[in-house]
Amino acid sequence: MLFLHGYTGGRYELEPLFDYLKSRYDFEYEFPVYPGHGTILDLKASTGDQWYAEALDAYHALKQRVDRVHIIGFSMGGVFASHIAQHEPVEKLVLIAPAFEHIKLSQLNRLNLTPRHFSEHMKMKLYQKIKKRIKDIPFRAYQEFKTIVETKKDGVEHIPSRTLIIHGKLDLLVPYESSVELAKKIPDATLDLIEDAPHLFAFTDRNQLELNIAAERFLFKE
């Protein structure tokens, strides 16, 4: 199984899901960290092409050891996973809040958020969780993110893999509507919208458990 984290993230974004699945099933895996990413960010020199190359290299390393590959991709990692699945054999694909589109502040009204939604975000203290990392993200790295997503997001209608898309309706970074449209384009896709989940499911234990169970059911029980 190949686990692909998101932009400016690291293994910690998918580790709760990885730990849940690994405690129940025995499987080979690759869990790469893109150049400049991880617990300490250093994005001054790395490029989007290098990030994708790291993901693709991990796929090939895993494919040498197993007959069937499943990919779990979060956010930007979901875009990478979908692109790999267009060109390489992938049996099952799990896309978690895949970043095929990103929200600008001027577009928040598109989400039809209620006062309760904003209240939930305040309780989770999401801004406090990420503000320390924002200063470590140079503008050039943001441009690299936009460019690499643009070059890898097309062609999803050619994905032959069975696909599960999971997206939280409380996501303020990637609009869940983009996953609704994505599910219409991928031939064999199922969409699971989680009503009160933010972009990163690991922010709340309940949302993380919902994600864990949905992924387990799709990967191992269907």
Summary of the structure (lengths in Angstrom):
residues: 222
radius of gyration: 16.4
end to end distance: 16.1
largest distance: 50.2
contacts: 720
relative contact order: 0.17
helix: 50%
strand: 12%
